[in-house]
Amino acid sequence: MLRYKVVETSLVTDEELEKILNEWVSQGWRLEGIQFAMREASKRPAMAFILFTRQGE
């Protein structure tokens, strides 16, 4: 059975994304993708959703 994990962050910096990726991958999760929520008035993302999967029991 495939399990999913979604991690949401409003601090969208390279350091924060690396921290989240390293934390969950070290726990056995596999990165599936990253989705960004953009602000209308800015080119910088307001939020990021990091998607992981792993085989469940």
Buried (B, 14 or more C-beta within 10 A) or exposed (E): EEEEBEBEBEEBEEEEBEEBBEEBEEEEBEEEEBEEEEEEEEEEBEBBEBBBBBEEE
